[in-house]
Structure formats: structure tokens, C-alpha cells
């Protein structure tokens, strides 16, 4: 983790040039499109082998309706519907639906979609099939609204103080947002380079009305430990994106951090990632076997999932430590890559029966890897040319790979056991973002939040359930 180790990810290399002595990391109305069956050609696919702080956010939301009427797609003649309140239609071939949601406040734009830039929006699947939609405003707030079964905004959104959004996840009684807030660097001094704001990462627990229940910092700054104090873990300009996972009681956050190390009379700032677990009361779980002060270093695209079969949080990162996709703490290689600035980790999901699938890209070529506790045992060469793939669970036996295709998204269904492609490619008229995520729903659908093309709209791109 020394300061002068260079990570070759292209988006960070440019930034690193001016930071000497610090290490560098990698890289409410709606308009609705009618659901359409999938079509297109089949791609190549070949197997190759402290106490919780009291709430002090903004006023809670007006209680939202329990959900709006089911989407119009559910009226398809003769369609078999899934269980659950939303009754989304099931078809032999997956259909897609894109809904434009009008927002009551502005959302941050995509920008250059870099790994140090702000994330505009995130989506969470509720157990009843509805959603929470979070978006980063232009007002120093992270906003949170409820979407009904038809992916339209219901009720009055609420907001929380935050300068960046990372993720949102839901359960039956509310959910958790992972966001960034302003912190304090202190005096340092740095051994070299230029100073940058020192920020903090927080979990915010909210109830089903969007009202804050507790908040917990998952970096470690205090009144006496500032960003430039030896041993600090904080959010600098470095890559700091993160994800959440839950076992239904505890919540885990896996995210990029800056790491402060004393070097004589000054400090160096390194980069890695960090896993922290918080219990249902908002307290850090001391000594949790899946937590890590530092997981990978340097690290980017840090991903985490709860595995009920092993009763463990599983994680992967992309790292310049031997240039690979790896499991952290301790390092275990999943797939060997190259530090040429194109190594990118997609998402992590459960494989059928046991193990995991992860999507990754090297040199603009997307692969899927199946593994358990070490190196991949199955590699799927997808035939997809993309720098930033996304992967999500799609129903009980399948998974959905997606990527940018022109001005929209393309997607392919795969078998979650064998990795074999299922059916034809899909197209969705929603703009991809390199670091945003599809979310899986209990009814077997999957949905993605995307820019709506204006500062007050977001699109929800949904792939409906497949029989």
C-alpha cells in the first residue's frame, strides 16, 4: 500500500499526476414504454473451464401509499402472474418496460462517470415488489422516494444530508442508504501533494415512511481523529464507491477508503477498501468475521453479497495487487488480469446451489467467472465488448448480464448454474452508467435506474419475469 505504487486505471492515472506522496486508486407523473418481448441474435457463449447517533436529518416523508396499481404490462392477455402484490406478468421470453419518473427536485447528472465522481441514483427492491428510489440532489441532499408497482413515484420524498450517494437496500421495515458527508482533514501535514476534502461514509437507517431511525459512520473520523491523523480511514478524492448487503438483521458496507499512515513528521495517504458491519440497532459489530479494516489495496469496484448458505458476507474487488479480481481479507485470486487501465469488476451474485458469479472486463472484453472460495472454476467468454458490465440475479435460476450498447442498454440472460446463455439479447432504451447497479426483485424481475434525460427525471428500466 506504499504511496508511490501506481495503479494504472485510466480514470485515476490522470488525477494522480498532481498528487505526489499519496498513493493513487483505480479507476408525479410518468411516461411509460409498452413492454415488448425480447428479440435479437444469440451471442457467443462458451464455458472455458460505538452507540448509534440520534436522527438529525431532514423532516420525515409524508407516509407513502402502500403501492400504486399494478403496471399496465400486467394486463397482457392470458399472462400468468407472479406471486406478490405487484403481480408482474411472466412470459416464456423476458419482456422489458421503461418508465420515466418525474422528480420534485433536481438530480445530479452523469458527468464523466469516473470512479471518483458522484453517483447520481440508486434503486432498492422492497419485499412486496415496490421500490425505494434514491437520488443525489444538487442541493447537498440525498433524496429518497417510494415507487409503486408501476415504478411511479407515490407519496412525498424525504431527504438526508449527503454530498454523494453510494447505494440503497431495503427490507420489510424500511432500508439503509450508504452516503458520504463532509469531514475534517485536520492539519496533517501531507508528505507531498495537494490537500483535498476529507469526508466520511455513513449508513442511514430509515423506516417505511422514509424517516431516519439511526445513522452510523463506517469510516473512523472523530473529534480528535481527523483525516490527516495516523490511522484514519476516510473518503478523500480517491475512488470510494461502495455497496451494501444485509442478512436481514445486520448490514454490511464495502467501500473504497483513504488510509492515513504516519511517515516521519508528515503523513502519506494510501488507498484500499473497507468492510464494516452494523447491527439492527445501528451499532458497529465488533470483531465481525467478515469485517476488514483494509480488504484490498489498491482497490476499486468493491462488491459484496450475503450468502445464506454459508451464513457469510462474500466480497470481491478489482485490485492492482497482482492485477486481478480477488476475494479480500485474505487475498484469494478469482481471475488474473492485467494492470493496463482496463481492469474492471462488475457485480457479485449467488450461483445456483453454491458459489458465486462475478462479471468483469479486461481490454473491453466481458467475462463471467464462477467460483467458491478461490480461483474461478468456470469462465464464460460472453462475446460482449464492453468496459463496464453489470450482473444481477434474475429469478431463482438465472442471471442477467447488461452493458452499454449505443445510447441504451443491452442485456443477456444466463443460466445461474452452468453459465449457458438463455434466449436472445434484450435492448432497453435507458442510458447506462458505469457504476450504477441493476437490482433483483422477489417476483423474478430486475430493474435499473437511469437518467431521464433532464435534471428532473429518472428512468426505471425493468426486465419482467421469465417463466
N, C-alpha and C positions, 0 to 999 in steps of 0.2 A: 504493500500500500504506500510506498515511498512517493514523495511529492513529484519526483521527476520521471516516474513511469508514465508513458504516454499511451493513451487509449486512442485508437485510430478511427473511431466512429466519426463520420464526416461532419455531422451537425455539431459536435463538440470540439473537434480539432480547430475549427476556426475561432471559437471562443477562447481556447486555451492559449492562443498565441500571445495574448496580453496579460496572462496571469502567470507570473514567474514565482516559483517557490510554492505553488499549490498544485496538487495533482488534478488531472482532468478526467471526467467521466465520459462515457459513450454518448455515443449518441442516445266567451271564449269559444270562438268558432273554429272550425277545422274544415279543410278541404281534403277529401279522401279519394284515392285512386281505387278503382274496382279491382278486386282480387282476380288474378289470372293464373292459369296453370303454367307449370314450368315447360320450357322448350329450349332447344339448342342442342349443340353437339356434346358428345361424351368426351371428357378429357382423358389423356393418357394417365394411367394409374397402375403402378406395378410394385407389389411388395418386394423389397430387397432384403431383405433379410427378415402508592400514596392515597388518600380518600378522594372520592370524586368531588370536583368543584361544583358549586351550585349553578343552576342555569342562569345565564345573564345575556342571552341572545335577544333578538327582536321579539315583538309580541307574537304569540302563537297564532296559527292559522285559524280562520273560521272553520268549524268542523265541516269536513267534506262529505259529500254524499257517498253512500256505500258503493256506488258504481253506476255508470250510466247504462243505457240499454245495450245489449249485445251488438257488435259490429254488423253492418248490413251484409257482410260476406256470409254470415251465418244463415241467411235466408236462401242460400243456394238450394235449388230444388233437390230433394232426396238426399241431402248431405247428412252423413252420420256425424253427430256432435260428440265432443269430448265431455268427460265429467267435469264438474265445476261450474261456478256461477256464470262464466263468460260464454260457455257453450260455443266455442270456436269450431268451425267446420273442419272435418278430417277428410282428406282425399287420398287416392292412391298415388297421385303426383302432388308434390307440395305447391301451394299457391302463395302468392305474395300480395301484400297490401301496404300501401304507403299513405300515411295520414299526416297532414300539415296542421300543427298546433299553434294557435296564436297565443303569444305570451303577454302578460300585463306589464312586463318590464323588459329592458334590453338584455341580450345575451352577448357575451364576448365572442368575437369571430374566430375562425380557424387560425388566422395568422399563417406562419410558415410550417406549422405542425411539427416543430422541433421538439427534441426530448427535454429541452429546458423551458419550453414555452408553456403557457397556461392551457389547461384542458377546459373546453367550453361547456361540456354537458355529459351527463351520465344517467343511466336508467337502472331501475331495480324492479324485479318481478316480485309482486306480492303473492302470498299463498292462494288467494282467491282468483288469480289471473289478471287482476288490475296491476297498476304500476305506480311507482314514485318516479318523477322526473326532476332531476337536479340540474340547474344551470348556473354558470358563473356570470354574474351581472357586471355591468360597467360602473357600479356604484359601491364597490367594496363589500359586496354581499354575495353569498351563495344562496340561491333561491330554490325552494322545494315545493313542488305541486303534485297533486294526485291526478292520475289519469284513469278514466273508467275503462270498461271492457272494450269500448270502441276507440281507445287511445286518444280520447279527447279530454281536455282539462276540465275537472269538476272541483267545486269548492274554491276557496281563496288560498293562494300560495302563501307560504311563510318564508322567512329568510334568516340567515345566520351570518355573523361577521366572518369574512374569509377573503383572502386575496388569490386563492387558487383552489380548484376543485380536483379531487383525485378519483373518488368512487362513491357509490351508494349501494347498499344492500338492504334487504327487507326481511322481516319475519311477521308473524301473525299480530304482534302488538305494536309494530312501528318499524324502525330500522336504524341504521347508522350511516352517517356521512363521514368520509375522510376528506379533510380540507386543511389548507395552510393559512396561518395567521402571522402577523408581524411579530418579530422578536427583537433581541438586542445583541449586537456584536460585542459590546464592551470595548476595552482599549487595545487588546492584542499585546504587542504589535505583531503583524504578519512578518514572516521572514522574507517575503518578497511578494510582488504582485499588487494588485489593487483591491481595496476593500469592496464588499458587496453586502447588501442587507442580509441579516441573519434572521431567518424565520423559523417557525415551529409548526409541527404537524399535529393534528388533533382528530380524535374520534368524537362525533357529536351524536348522542343517542336521542331519538325523537319518538313520540308516540303516534298513534293513528290519526291524531289531529294535527300532526306536524309540529307539536310543541316539544321543546327541548326538555329532556329528562335528566341527562348528565353530559358532561364533557370531560375528556381525558387527553392530556398531552401525551404523545407517544415518542416525541423527541425528548431531550432531557434538560432543557434550559430552565433555570430558576432565577430568583432574585440575585443570588450570588454566583451562579454559573452562567456566564454569557457565552455567546457563540465562539469567542476567541479565548475561552478558558480551556486549559488542558483537560481532555476527556469529554469535551462537549460533543453531542450528537444533535445536529440541527439541519435546517434546509437553507442552503446557500444558492448560488446561481446554477450549481451543478444539477444534473439530472436527478429528479426527486419524485417522479411519478410513482404511484402506489396503487395497490388493490386490497380489497377486503375479502374475508371469508368468515363463516360462522358455523359452529356446531349446534346451533340452536340455543346456546347458553353463553358461551364465550365468543369474543370477536377478535380476529387476528388481522393485523395490518402489516403488509410487506411493502416497503417503500425505500427509495434512494435517500441517502443522508450524506451530509458533510461530517467529517471526523477530524477533530482538532487534536494535534499532537505537539507537545512542547519540544522545541529544538533550541537548546541553549536559552538565550534571552528573548526568543521570539517563538512564534508558533507556525507550523505548517498545517495546511488544510488538505486532507485526503478525501477520498470518496468511496463509498461502498453502499450496501443496503442493510436493512434492519428489520427484524420481525418482533413485534410486540403483541401480547395477548392481554385482553381486557375482559373482566368477567361481567355478568349481568348487572352488577351494582356500579360499574364504572371504575373499578379498581384494577390496576395492573396485577397480573397473576405472576407473583414472584417465583422464579425458578421453573417456569413452564418449559417442558422438554422440547417444545418446538420454537421457542423464542430464541433470538440471537442478537447480541449487541452489534455484531457485524456478520452478515451472511456471506455475500460475495463482494469482492473488491478487485478492481473497479467493477461496477455493476450497472446494468440497465435492463429495461423490460422485466422487472421483478414480478412474478406471478405466484398466486397461492390458491389452494383449494382445500376444503375439508373432505377427508376420506372417512366415511362412517364404517368402512370395512376394517380399517387399521386403527381407527379412532385417533388419527393424527392429522395435523395440518401438513400438507405436502407443498413443496415450492420448487420453482426453477428460476434461473436468471440467465441472462447473457453476460459474459464476463471476458475481460482480456487476460484473466489468469488462465494461461494456456489456451486462450481464444476458443471458447466453447459455450455450448448450452449445458448448464450444470445444475445439480441439486446443491443447495448450500448447507453449511454447518453440520457435518463436514462436507467438503467438496466431493462430488461424485459426478463424473462426466456422463452426460446423456448423449451428446453428439459433438463431434470435433469440428470446429470451424476455422476461420482464418481472420486475423485482425487486419482487414483491408478496408474497414469503414462501412461494410455492408452487412455485418452480422446483426441479425435482429431476431428476438424471441417473440413469438406470437402469444398464444394463450395456453393455459393448462387446464385439462378436464379429466374426469374419471373415464377410464376404459371400461368396457363391459367385463364383468366378473372380477377382475383385479387389474392393478396397474393404472397407467396414465397415458394420455396422448398429449403431445405438445406440437404446435406448429412453429416453424422457424424459417428464416430466409437467409441465404448467402448468395451474393452476386446476383440478386434479383430472381433466384430460383427457390420455390417454396417446397418444403418437405414436411412430412408428418412423421413423428417418432413415437413409438410405443415402448414404455419402459416400466420398471417397478422401482428398484432401489439403486439402480446403476445405469450402465450403458444401455442404449436402445437395443431392443431385440427385434424390432420390425421397423424398417424405413419405407415410407411410401413416397415415391417420386411422383408428385402430383401433375407435372406438366404445366403448372401455373407459373407465369412470370410476374412476380410482384416483390416489392421490397418490404411490405408490411402486412403480413397475413393476420387474420383473426380466426379463432376457433371457439366453438360453443357446443355444449350438449344440445342435441335436437331429438327430443323424445327419449324413450327408455333404451333404444338400441342403436341410435345413430348419432352422428355429429355433423356439424355444418362448418365448412371452411369458407371464408369470404375474403375478398380483396378488392382493391380499386380497379375498375375497368372503365376507362374513358372518364366520363363525367358522373358515373354511377358506381354501383357495387355489383360484383358478380359473386356467385356462391355455388358450392357443390356439396351434396350430401354424401357422407361416407358411413360405412358400417363401423360401429364403435368397438367391435371385436376384432375383425380382420383388417380393417382399413380399406376395404374394397369400395370403389365409387358406386353410388346408387343413383341411377337415373341420369337425367341431363342437367346441365348447368342452368342456374337461375340468374335473372337480372333484376335489379332493384333500382329504381330511379331516385337514389339518395346518394349524396356525396360522402365518400369515405373520409375518415380522419385516421392518421397513422396510429394514434394512441388511445382511441376510444374503443369500447367493447360491446359486442352483442351480449345479451343476457338470455338465459334459458328460463322457460316458464313451465309450471307444473302440468299444464294442459298439452305439452309437447310442442308448442310454438317457440320461436326465438325472435327477439326484437333488438333493434339498433337505433340509437338517437343520432340524428344528423342535422346539419344546418338546413334551415328552411329557405335560405337564400336572402333573408333580410335580418335585421337586428332584432326583430320581434317575432320570429317564427322558428320552430324546430320541426323536423320531420321524424316520424316514427316509422321505420321500415320493418315490417313484420313478415316472417315466413311462417305460414299457418301449418298446423299439424299434418303429419303424413301417417297414413294407416300402415 
